[in-house]
Amino acid sequence: MGERLLIVSPSAHSLGELANAMVMAAQLPDRPITVMTSAAYADYARGAGLSVRELPRGRRAAEVVGRAVAEPDLAAVILADHHLTALERVHFTVADLIGPAPLICVDSLCLGPEGRRLELAISQHSISPQMRHWFPLEVHTETLPGEATLLRPVPVAGGAPGGLAFDLYGMTLRPRHGRGQTRESLGIAADRTVIVTAMSNWAVRAMTKPHEASPTRDRDEYLRLRTRWLVELAVRLDRRITLVSLGASGGPGTIRPAEGAGRVELVNLPGLAMDEFTDLVAAADLYLCDNLTSGAMARAALLGTPVVALTNEAGVWDGSDFVQGWRAEMERVFPHFDFRYLVNPFGWVRELDPLRTDNPYLDAVVRAPAYSLEQQVRICTEALDSAERPARDALVERVGTLPKVPEALERALDPRGPSTADPHHCGQQGRQHVEHR
């Protein structure tokens, strides 16, 4: 058996799985590593200095993957993440990854080795053929073969049985620059409150893809209305705020006033390299996200930035004129947009029960109702003014008991080691000290 690792990260729409794989690869400097990923993210991986092969889209994918896993110098094949073979049309299955080398599946959602049924809430009330094409009513994840090993990266992953939890970041997570330098590089004044708002690539795609051919430019209307809500939130926080939007539309890197006399301004940053993103979230005063499972939000939390997840579990609405007017406009653009969710746009409330089991980080993440402006103002104000960092503290406590990436890989490769089915077989590594503000 060789020494090289083949990491297969097939997503063309979700960056988190590839980002996790890149963090893992950076902690294995003595191993040659090849990353197979979609053309959409190949340059992102190359920018981190990785050897990259592009995965074709379509029927050739299974053939290309099959040849790659049969290469004789491989120590292991790592699939990041295994739910993606069902969630996207990647045109290969887990069976196509079976070869002479051991198969390791990254399981960041704690779905486990058995096949799972996942409903996609975005499509439940939609009659759009385009929507149903991109987002079927439900998907069924594959049952993994018995010889596959599951690794669960922390932050985010919990302690449910069925895989080996490990410390994804180790001692590697730290910004390159200080807060002042990062803000200056973006043209943001030192006295402003910086709020980073992130929308997942999945959500952008779901809310805009069905409208791409619309003569009324409804594709842009959803993002315009979302920005309008965020600006109203910033106004009500009653301080000089810069909203840095990730995953939204607009001229990259531009600053424009959004509300009277420069009280609120917008910066749009469509894409950032991993180290640039780390600098940004470490320099922010608050991180807002519409995905409870976001690895990017967990990274912000570890860096000491307050985090708030916007979720829609109970359908809470305000009765104010602004909220009711906004709701009517959004319903016109995107009927039944207010589906229940922990992960926008999929929903995934009960589906995340395994992930939320024995998961002190997710328990500690502050949540705010996605459509209650009053509660968002109160919760965000508390987060901005408080010195407490519950999400960071929960993560630091957790990862201090988990194996780091090299040890987790060795355990997965050594059949004589502790069973990876027992997440409690984790060596005491001592408390991790993450550099933060």
Buried (B, 14 or more C-beta within 10 A) or exposed (E): EBEBBBBBBBBBBBBBBBBBBBBBBBBEEEBBBBBBBBEBBBEBBEEBEBEBBBBBBEEEBBEBBBEBBEBEEBBBBBBBBBBBBBBBEBBBEBEBBBBEBBBBBBBBBBBBBEEBEBBBBBBBEBEBEEBBEBBEEEBEBBEBEEEBBBBBBBBBBBBBEBBBBBBBBBEBBBBEBEBEEBBBBBEBEEEBBBBBBBBBBBBBBBBBBBBEEEEEEBBBBBBBBBBBBBBBBBBBBEBBBBBBBBBBBBEEEEBEEBBEEEBBBBBBBBEBEBBBBBBBBBBBBBBBBBBBBBBBBBBBBBBBBBBBBBBBEEEEBBEEEEBEEBBEBBEEBBEEBBBBBBBBBBBBBEBBEBBBEBBBBBEBBBBBBBBBBBBBBEBBBEBBEEEEBBBBBBBBBBBBBBBBBBBBBEBBBEEEEBEBBEBEBBEEBEEBEBEBE
